[in-house]
Amino acid sequence: MITTIEKNVFEGEGLARFEGQTVFIKGVIEGEVVEFSIIKKYKNYTKAKLEKIITKSPHRITPKCPLSNCCGGCDFGFIDYDYQAKIKENIIKEIFQNFENVNFLPFIKSPLVYNYRAKTQYPATDTKNSKRVILGYYKEKTHDIINIKYCPIQPEIVDKIIEFIRNNWIFGCYHEKEHKGLLRHVNIRISTTNNDILLTLVLNSKTKPDIKNFTSRIISEFPQIKGVFVNLNPDKTNKITGDKTYLIQGVDYIIQNLGKFRYKLGGNSFFQVNPHCAELLFENAKKLIKNKGNLLDLYGGSGVIGIFMSDSVDKICLVEENEESIALAKENYKLNNIDNFEIINSKAKECIQKFEKEKIMFENIIIDPPRKGADEETLSGISKLTKNIIYISCNPMTLRRDSLFLIQKGFKLKSVQGADMFPNTHHIECIAHFEAGENA
Ligand SMILES: C[S@@+](CC[C@H](N)C(=O)[O-])C[C@H]1O[C@@H](n2cnc3c(N)ncnc32)[C@H](O)[C@@H]1O
């Protein structure tokens, strides 16, 4: 069967038509003529597999990653970068095409296309007989780990540290099915400001094992590693980290600069994975702040966004549920000599309901929820607390859903701007700006 790819859509797949059916095919570029086979027919669409490219797009390139076919992480790595950005910009326009009078602001490209990823989390296992350590991402839609020796989107030193662990870890690795073996995950966080690194070894253990010999050797081999943690995760769970983390050697934070601001990064707290692009994203979000006044930084993490906006507002209130992030946020405010702030450790919904009762209003609210977006109670609450909402989202579909809800509550979607926080993947970050009132 042969078809022409009409366009790339949300989650990167190509959309085509064939005999009246909508067909989705991975690994293709709009305009390409391809031969395909059917994977599965659903009621309204068909999932298909690319068999052969008949007419190749001029934007098709050879991926830098030798494992691109089995890893699946960089599912846009075969498209030249300018065209990746164009596809993402068009996807955003399409998702928001039915919203009235929305201004699509210029797409923000990432300053780095490769080596940008400041956080790596590799699951670990080892071979049954020879006990060779395997570290890498899961093969798409499986729990089989691909042994990744080179990943072009992360800094090269990360590959080297992983290789050192592969060759020197002698305490055994985890086997998910049997729930046995020690090393479950290796998490590496790197500051793009000074290349300092924090390493976390996630272990299937209830007690802290003695691995000081290993940690001393890895630090002496890589002096950029400023701290090594052990996280204990003895449960049979898909969660990467458990509740207990111990610093084994070195310091418990490193510093990342964004613009003129400085941030402490912890081993496992949230921080944008592409700091180069995050800075551009936040600069653009800052342009949407109105009338100085109070800013609510909802889903505020370790305070990154609020602090970045601190020279454009009078006072900041951060709300965040994660305790480790809250502790870092306090330190980040101190580090940047900002006094006029309040930090609230709470779930967004509960805190917003309290603000509603107490009639606490904000000139500006920035929300930056996880991929699933915000719940209706939270959105309904914030719609009563401000006239200016800046929504930062890593999932344009949940942003669309939440935008429709805010519009029902009397807001207008003024602008949407895409940003490429995740080059070579289909993922898209967005800033959406909402205003309430007659003159919005
Ligand atoms: C996408 S991150 C954004 C963090 C921060 N704005 C930043 O840029 O570093 C989402 C944050 O929301 C927090 N979070 C998730 N659900 C929450 C909830 N219901 N209430 C409060 N915070 C929540 C997470 O712990 C995480 O720190």
The ligand as a Gaussian input file, in Angstrom:
#p B3LYP/6-31G(d) Opt

LIG

0 1
 C        6.736000      20.904000      35.409000
 S        7.318000      21.012000      37.067000
 C        7.623000      22.738000      37.181000
 C        8.534000      23.201000      38.285000
 C        9.033000      24.621000      38.223000
 N        8.018000      25.549000      37.802000
 C       10.281000      24.736000      37.378000
 O       10.237000      25.283000      36.269000
 O       11.321000      24.273000      37.817000
 C        5.858000      20.730000      37.950000
 C        5.976000      20.874000      39.437000
 O        4.670000      20.733000      40.004000
 C        4.763000      20.000000      41.203000
 N        3.411000      19.446000      41.431000
 C        2.825000      18.413000      40.799000
 N        1.545000      18.277000      41.185000
 C        1.311000      19.258000      42.100000
 C        0.177000      19.648000      42.861000
 N       -0.990000      19.004000      42.752000
 N        0.284000      20.708000      43.685000
 C        1.461000      21.385000      43.800000
 N        2.558000      21.065000      43.107000
 C        2.499000      20.018000      42.256000
 C        5.870000      19.006000      40.968000
 O        6.433000      18.559000      42.173000
 C        6.848000      19.837000      40.120000
 O        7.777000      20.495000      40.935000

